């Protein structure tokens, strides 16, 4: 599990209570971006669901922090979404990316139609 993501989301959500939160916001935002990048890189293995859920949580946290600072339940929903996306990514099983094997017939040369005399005359 990504402990940096949890501390980041909890830090961003609660940073407006700190008197000098302007200094803490950029590093916490960078850590949240690093978390999202790590989820996107792993999405080829486990799928895009965890990345989308965490991205929705990050957008909810940032929107709640920027435009709705008094609405605490919005920040809590964002924290739960990032946490849920991280858990989904941590416990997801590997997808099978291989195609099923198709039996191949040996000695088969294929079928090629013979050129008809009417098509040869048209050229």
C-alpha positions as semicolon CSV with decimal commas, in nm:
position;residue;x (nm);y (nm);z (nm)
1;X;0,000;0,000;0,000
2;X;0,113;0,350;-0,069
3;X;0,156;0,525;0,266
4;X;0,266;0,843;0,092
5;X;-0,075;0,866;-0,072
6;X;-0,259;0,835;0,258
7;X;-0,047;1,097;0,428
8;X;-0,083;1,320;0,124
9;X;-0,460;1,302;0,110
10;X;-0,497;1,348;0,482
11;X;-0,247;1,634;0,470
12;X;-0,421;1,816;0,184
13;X;-0,763;1,767;0,337
14;X;-0,656;1,904;0,674
15;X;-0,407;2,165;0,555
16;X;-0,642;2,462;0,581
17;X;-0,635;2,428;0,962
18;X;-0,259;2,493;0,969
19;X;-0,162;2,864;0,988
20;X;0,108;2,836;0,717
21;X;-0,058;2,586;0,487
22;X;0,062;2,765;0,175
23;X;0,407;2,612;0,221
24;X;0,276;2,260;0,271
25;X;0,027;2,249;-0,014
26;X;0,276;2,220;-0,309
27;X;0,474;1,926;-0,163
28;X;0,154;1,745;-0,068
29;X;0,015;1,808;-0,415
30;X;0,337;1,669;-0,568
31;X;0,308;1,354;-0,355
32;X;-0,054;1,310;-0,463
33;X;0,058;1,345;-0,826
34;X;0,330;1,085;-0,768
35;X;0,068;0,851;-0,625
36;X;-0,155;0,898;-0,929
37;X;0,136;0,840;-1,168
38;X;0,223;0,515;-0,990
39;X;-0,138;0,399;-1,022
40;X;-0,150;0,483;-1,391
41;X;0,174;0,294;-1,454
42;X;0,031;-0,015;-1,284
43;X;-0,305;0,014;-1,461
44;X;-0,177;-0,189;-1,757
45;X;-0,147;-0,484;-1,520
46;X;-0,455;-0,452;-1,297
47;X;-0,688;-0,231;-1,500
48;X;-0,794;0,133;-1,502
49;X;-1,053;0,115;-1,224
50;X;-0,820;0,197;-0,935
51;X;-0,664;0,487;-1,126
52;X;-1,002;0,638;-1,211
53;X;-1,129;0,607;-0,852
54;X;-0,813;0,766;-0,711
55;X;-0,820;1,041;-0,972
56;X;-1,182;1,117;-0,883
57;X;-1,082;1,131;-0,517
58;X;-0,791;1,364;-0,590
59;X;-1,016;1,596;-0,793
60;X;-1,274;1,591;-0,514
61;X;-1,011;1,680;-0,254
62;X;-0,865;1,960;-0,465
63;X;-1,207;2,102;-0,555
64;X;-1,320;2,081;-0,193
65;X;-1,002;2,249;-0,074
66;X;-1,009;2,524;-0,337
67;X;-1,375;2,613;-0,386
68;X;-1,561;2,460;-0,089
69;X;-1,329;2,484;0,215
70;X;-1,616;2,474;0,466
71;X;-1,767;2,148;0,340
72;X;-1,583;1,876;0,530
73;X;-1,787;1,583;0,403
74;X;-1,666;1,657;0,049
75;X;-1,304;1,624;0,163
76;X;-1,389;1,303;0,346
77;X;-1,542;1,157;0,031
78;X;-1,226;1,245;-0,160
79;X;-1,010;1,079;0,105
80;X;-1,223;0,765;0,091
81;X;-1,201;0,755;-0,289
82;X;-0,820;0,784;-0,290
83;X;-0,798;0,527;-0,012
84;X;-1,035;0,294;-0,198
85;X;-0,842;0,329;-0,523
86;X;-0,518;0,248;-0,342
87;X;-0,671;-0,059;-0,181
88;X;-0,816;-0,170;-0,512
89;X;-0,474;-0,135;-0,673
90;X;-0,298;-0,317;-0,389
91;X;-0,530;-0,617;-0,380
92;X;-0,607;-0,645;-0,752
93;X;-0,507;-0,964;-0,923
94;X;-0,303;-0,967;-1,240
95;X;-0,509;-0,967;-1,557
96;X;-0,444;-1,226;-1,820
97;X;-0,311;-1,039;-2,119
98;X;-0,241;-1,341;-2,339
99;X;-0,476;-1,447;-2,613
100;X;-0,611;-1,801;-2,629
101;X;-0,407;-2,040;-2,841
102;X;-0,553;-2,121;-3,180
103;X;-0,461;-2,458;-3,329
104;X;-0,269;-2,429;-3,654
105;X;-0,311;-2,679;-3,937
106;X;0,014;-2,789;-4,093
107;X;0,039;-2,835;-4,464
108;X;-0,246;-2,594;-4,537
109;X;-0,153;-2,359;-4,818
110;X;-0,473;-2,163;-4,833
111;X;-0,715;-2,107;-5,114
112;X;-0,650;-1,871;-5,402
113;X;-0,917;-1,818;-5,667
114;X;-0,811;-1,867;-6,024
115;X;-0,812;-1,561;-6,242
116;X;-1,108;-1,574;-6,469
117;X;-1,079;-1,494;-6,835
118;X;-1,339;-1,214;-6,809
119;X;-1,140;-1,024;-6,546
120;X;-0,821;-1,061;-6,750
121;X;-0,991;-0,920;-7,061
122;X;-1,128;-0,623;-6,863
123;X;-0,776;-0,511;-6,780
